[in-house]
Amino acid sequence: MEQLYSIIVVDDEPASLMHIKTIIEKKCPDYQVSGTAVNGEEALAEVEKCRPDVVISDVKMPVMDGIELAEKVKERHPDILFIIISGYQDFEYAKSALKSGVCDYLLKPLKPSDFQQTMEKLKTRLNSYYYEKRRQLIKAMCHNAESPAEDSVTRYFPEGKYYSGIIRKNGLPRRFSGNCGFEIFSMEEEQIYLYGRDEMEALYLVSEALLYHESFAEIMERYYQREQEEYSYVTGVVYEEQFYLEEFPQVVKRIYRKLDETIVVGQNQIIFRESGIGEKESCKKTEKEILERIEYLTKYKESNQILQEVERALELWKRNRCSQIYVEGQIYYILQLIRNVYGTNEERGGIEYEIDDAFFYSSSMDELKESILNLLNRMLPVAARESTDDKMQMFHSILAYLNHHMEENITLTGICRRFGVSQTTLSKLFRMYQECSFGKYLTTIRIEKAKKIMEQEPEIYIKDVAGRVGYNDQFYFSRIFHSVEGMRPSDYLAGKCKRVGSC
């Protein structure tokens, strides 16, 4: 459904007012006249009543003229755009209007072509403004359980009912690690709204008006299948019931909760009906015996046997497809047992960060097991330590490899295999020497390389830039670029074109 922007037309001459309304109706399909007034005072009351996007006003009117009206409107509602129309070809009026925050100044007799051109320019500004407002609202609704103000919903989103669902690549968002990823939003030109708490996630908000040849479930199934081609494992949760946008915060809360309960490390799955999502059953008797054994061994400091029992527990959780949340809880319980008895030289937050990364990046329970055992092995007094020089040398080798192979399908798992290190070790190296996660570093250097390519080749296609820095999906690349740089790659490229004079 197309967004219609509202206009209030102000003119004390009935014929002139009707002329402007007619041009809008016939030449400006993206706008609708929501009110009219014959003087500034009446217009101000109309503005408060219907909060238009644009005010078009004659400059010479009784009671309150157009310049004073513009000043009062801008003072109360700085987001409303204002156009002055006048038969007085006086530069001082134009200068006063521009000082009052007026967007444009048109002269009578009004030419439809000039007016249409002005409204097209305003449409570009309004599209960007509405896009930013929708981004803010969607993010707020995803992070808060409170419904947004009704006037915000009706103003910035098309009316009607919506569907929602989420596709998550690999593990859940990190819980302890700050400054690790980039929030993702749909681009301005996309009709389907999207938000990701990081670059591994897409929460979709789809208007029922967009569902023509496919059901929402079919759309989500298609997205789910597409993501499986790129990532180790994918989890989808589809909320199939329609809802009004005011209900979205509660819907999101349920979707996030079901995602938490559903993700199993290394397992592809998509849940279409809420009733089908449930907590995983642990194999209680065997698990209880293993955990009691770990408590006993920890108490008597039997380090090697502790690791063996933890490995048994991880194998048990793998066989029973226990959820990530459940496994995480048990790992933290074991970690606390070890801390209570052995203490640790590791910083408390650092260990949580490494566990975060282990669950975030592991593509299977076997990889998770390797990372957890390496972490515990370092905490227990059984392992030799690498020297700082060895770590630094390896880290620089890894950075060099990433910078020379960023166009490839690089994963943390693949880097670990190539350099013979565990995920835990690699994640710790990035935190130690770069103060960010592996994923954030890789994204940053890819975007920096993309910018250099666009600077050097200003006529290049965006899809070719994306491919040369490791992104197969042009839209995904654009979302990432916008999240990092605050602008679309097409806008960045256009800016470079202007500077070099080649476009």
N, C-alpha and C positions, 0 to 999 in steps of 0.2 A: 504494500500500500504506500503510495507516494505521500510525502510530507507536504502539506499545504501551509504556507506561511500567512499569517493574518495581518491585515492593514487597516488603519484608521485614516480616512481622508477628511481633511479640514479645509473648508473654503466657504466664504460668505456669499459667493456667487453661485446660485443653483446650477446654471448652465455649465460653468467650469467644473463644479463638483461632479456633475453627471458625466462630463467628458472624460474625466480621470477614471471614474468607475468603469466606463465602457471600455477604455483602453486596457484596464486590468483584466476585465472579464474576457476580452477577445484576444489579447496579445500576451498575457502573463498567466499561463495555466498553473504555475506553481504558487499562485497567491489567491487569496480570497479577501474581499472587503468585509470586515467584521463590525464596522461602525463608521458613522460619519458625524461631523459637527460643523457649525457655522461660525464659531469663534474659538479662541484659545482656551477660555475658561470652560466652555462646554466640552472641548476636546480633552482637557485634563481630567475631567470627571469620567469621560469615556475610556481613557487610558487606564485609570484605576479599576474600572469595571471589567474590562476584557483583556488587559495586558497584551497588546498586540506585539508583533515582531517589528513592524515598520509603521511610522507615522509620516504621512505626506501632507504638508500644510502650505497654504498660501502665506505670504509674508505680511501682507497688509490686511488686517481684519479688525473689527471693533472689539472692545472689551479687553482683549489680550492678543497682541500680534504674534506672528509665527516665530520670531526670534526669542521673545520671552517664553513662549510655549516650549521651544526647543530647550532652553536653559532649565526650565522646571522639570521637564520630562527626563533630561539627562541627569539632573540632580537626584531624582527619585528612582529612576530605572536606567542606569547607564548601559544596560544591554540592549535597549530598544534603539533601532536605527531610525534616522530622521532625514527626510528630504524636504527642502524648501523649494516652492514654486512661486515665481513672481513675474509680473509684467514690468517691474521697475529694473531697468538695466543699469543698476547702480553698483559700482564696485564695493562701496562701503557696506551695503547690505550683504553682499556675498562674503565680505571679510568678517562681518559680525556673525553671520550664519556659521561659517567654518570655525570660528572661535567657540561657538556654542556646541560644538561637537556634531554638527550636521555633516552627513555623508556626501551629499551632492546638492547642487544648486541649479535648478532648471528654469528656463525662461518661457513665459507665455508669448505667443500662442504655442502650446505644448505640441511637439511633434511625436507621434506614436513611436517612431523608430528610435528617437533619442531616449524616450521614457523606457522603452523595452530594453535598450542597452544598459541603462542605469539599473534596472531591476535584475538583469542577469548578473551584474557585478555584485549586487546585494545578495543574490541567491548564493553565490560562492562563499561570501562571508557568513551567511546564515547556516549553510550546510556545515561549515567548519565549527561554528559555535554550537549547533545542535549536536554534532558528533562528540565534542568534548563534554557536553552536558550528559549525553547518554553514557559515555565512558564513566564519568563520575558516579552517576546513579547506579549503573550495573555493578561497579566495584563496591559501592556502599551497600547495595542489597545483598551482595555475596558475602560481605563481612559482618553484616548486622542482621538480626532477626526481625528488625522493625520494618514495617511497610513504609515506603516513601510517601511524601505528601501527594495527595490526589492531583493537585494542579500540576505538579512536576511530571507525573505520569502522563496525563492527558496532553500536556504541551509538547513533551519531547519524544513520545513514542506513539506510533499509530494505534488507533483503538482496536479492540478485538481481543481474542484469546490467544494464548501462547502455549508452546511446548518447550520442554527443556531436557537436556541429558548431558552426560559428561564422558569424555574419552581421556583416559590417563595412560601415559606411556611410562613403563617401568614402575618404580615404587612411589609411595606417597610423598607429598612435600616434606621437606626436612622440618623437624620440630625445634631444633636448637640452633641451627646454623643460620645466622643472619648474613645479608649481603651475598647471597649465593646464586641468585637467578634474576630473571627479568619477567615482570608481569607482561602478559600478552593480551592484546585487544584486537578485535576485528578492525579492518581498515574502513575508512570513510565510505568507500564505494561499495562495500559488501552489504547485502540486505540481511543476511543472517548475523545476529549479534553474537559475539564470542568473547569470553574472558578466561584467562588462565592465571592461576596464582604463580606459576612459573612457566618456562618454555616447554615443559613436558605435559601440559594439560590444556584441554579445550572444553569449557563449559558453554554449551550452545543454548541460545534463546531464539526460538523460531516462531514467527507470527503464523497463525493458521492461514492467513491470506496468501502465503508463499507456497502452500502445499497444493500443487496442481496434479502432477503425474505420479508423485510418490507420497507415501505416508511418512510421517515423522519417523516411525520405526525403521522404515526402509532407508531413509536418509542416514540415520545413525548407524545402521548395519554397514552401509557403504563406507562411511568414515572409519568405522572400526576395522573393516577389511583393509582399507588403504594404509592405515597406520601400522598394521602388522607387517607390511612389506619393508618398513624402515626400522622398526625397533624390536628389541628382544621379546617383550611381551606387552600386551595391551589389555586394559580393563575398561569396560564400558558400563554405565548405568543409565538406563533410559526411563524417564518419568513420562509415561504414555498418556496420562490424564491432562486434559486442557485446563488452563487456569488463567485468571486475569492477572495483569502485571502487579497489582497490589499484593497478590499472594506469593510473588516470586521469592521474597526472603525466606518464607517458610518452606517453599519447595526446594530451594538451594540447600537449606539446612538438612533436609531429608536426603537429598542426593549426596551431599558430602558425607553424611553419616553412613549411608549404605555403601559408598565407595570405600570408606575406612574398613567396614566389616567384610567387604568382598575381596579386596586385593590379596592375592596369593602370589608370592614371589615366584616368577618364572612361568606362571600360568596365564594363557589367553582366555578371557571370558567376557561375555556381555550379558547383562541382566536386563530383561525387558519388563518384568512385572515385579513390583515392590514385594509382593508376597513371596517371591522366589529368592529373596535375599535374606540370608540368615547367618548366624554365628556358626563358625566351624566347631565341631565337637572334637575335643582332645581325647586321646586314648588314655583315659584317666589313670587306670591302674599302673600301666607301664611307666607313664610319665611321672607319676607320684614316686615310684621307686627310684627313677633316675634322679629326680630333684633331691630326694632324701639322701641318696648316695653322694651327690655333689656337696650337700651341706656337711655331711660327715667327713668327706675327703678334704674339704676346705678347712674345717675345724682343726684337722691334724696335719695340714699343709702337705698333702700328697699331690704335688703340682702336676706331674705327668698323668696321673690317673684322673685328675679333674678334667684335663683336656679331653681324655678319652670319653668320659661321661657326657661332656658337653657335645661332643661329636655324635654320640648316640642319640642325644635329645634332638639335635638338628635333623638327623636322619629320620627320626620318628615324626617330627613335625612336617618333614617333606612328604613322607608316605601318606600322611593324613591330610595333606593340603590345608594346613592350618593358615589362618589369615596372617598378613604381615603384622597387624596390630597385636594379635595374640603372641606371635613369636617375639616381637619387640619387647613386650611386657615381661616375658620369661627371661630374655637375655639381660634386661636391666636388673631383674631380681638376682640372677647369677652374678652379675657384675658387682652388685652391692654386697653380696656374700663375700666375694674375694676382697673387696676394699676393706670390709670390716676386720678381716683377719690379717691380710698382708699389708694393707695400706698401699700406696702407689706414689711413684715419683712423677707420674703423669698429671698434668693439669686436669682438674675435674671437667671443665668445659670441653677441653680437647678430646677427651674420650667420647663424650656425647656427640661431638661433631663427627668423629670417625664412625661411630655407629650409624648416625644419620646418613653419612655417605655410603656406608656399606649397604644399607637397605635401599637407598635411592638409586644406586648404580648397578647393583647385582642383577644379572639377567637370568639367574637360576638359583635354586637353593644350594647347589654345589658351590657356586661362586660366593654366596653369602656365608656358607660354612667356612670356606677358606679365609675370608676376611675376618670373621669373628674369632676363629681359632688363632689367627696371626695376632690379633689385638690382645687376646687373653694370654697368649704365649709371651708377649712383651711385658705384660703386667706381672706374670708369675716369674719367680727367680730361676728360670731354666734356660734363658736364651742369651746368646752373645749379642752385643750391640754393634751396629755399623758405626764407623767413624763419621764425623761431621763432613770431612772432605769427600768421602765416598758418596754421601747423600747429595752434596752440592754438585758434584761432577755428574752424577746420574740425572739430577734434575735439569741441569743445563742441556744435557743430551736429549731429554724428553721435550724441552721447549723448542730446541732446534728442529726436532722431528715434526712437531705440531705446526711450526711456522712454514715448513717446506711441504707438508702433505695435507693442508687444511681443506683442499678441494675433495679429498677422499671421505668415505664414510667412516669417520673416526669415532671410536667409542672408548670409554675408560677401560673396559674389559680388554679390547684389542691392544691398547697401549701397555697394559699390565703384562699381557702375554709376550709382547715384543721385547720389553725390557726386563722381564723376569721378576716383577715385583708384585706384591699383593695390592688390592684396591685400598686397603687400610693404609699401607705405606705411602702409596701415591697420593691419596687424599691428604694425608698429613704433610707431605712435601709441599703441596700447593698452598696449604694454610700457613705453613711455616715461612715460605719464601715469596709467595705472591699475595698472601692475605685474602684469598678468595678461593672458590671451589674450582675444580677442574673444568666443569661445565661452563661456568661464567668466564673463565679465562679463554676457553676455546671460542665461545660466542664473541667475546670482545675482539680477539685478533681477526676473526672472520669479518666482522663489521668494519674494522679498520682497513683490512685488505680490500673490501668492497668499495670503500670510499676512495682509496688510491686508484683502483681500476676506473671508477667513474671520473675522477679528476684527469686521468691520463687519456681516457677514451670517452669523451662526452657524448658521442653518438651511439654508444653501445645500448643494447636492449637490456632491460632489467632482468629478464629470465636468464640471459647469458651471464650477467654479473652473479646472480644467485648460484648458477652451476659452477662457476669458477671458484667460489668460496665454500662449496660443500653443501648447498641446499638444492634439493631436487624440486621442491615446491615453491614456486614464485610467491604465492600469497603468504606462505609461512615465513619466507625470507623477509617480505615486506613488513609483516607484523613484528618480527624480531628487530629489524632495522628501526622501525618507528619506536619501539620500546626503548632501544638503546640511545637513539639520536634525537627523539622527539619530533621527527618528521619522516615522511614517506621517502623511499629511495628515489622515486620519480621527481619529487620536489628538490631533493639534494642534487640530482642530475641536472634538473632545469637550471638551478642556481649556478652550477659549474659551466653549463652551456652559455649562459649570459656573460659570465666573466671572461670566457675565452673567445666570445663572439662567433661561435661556430654553429649556433642553432637559432 
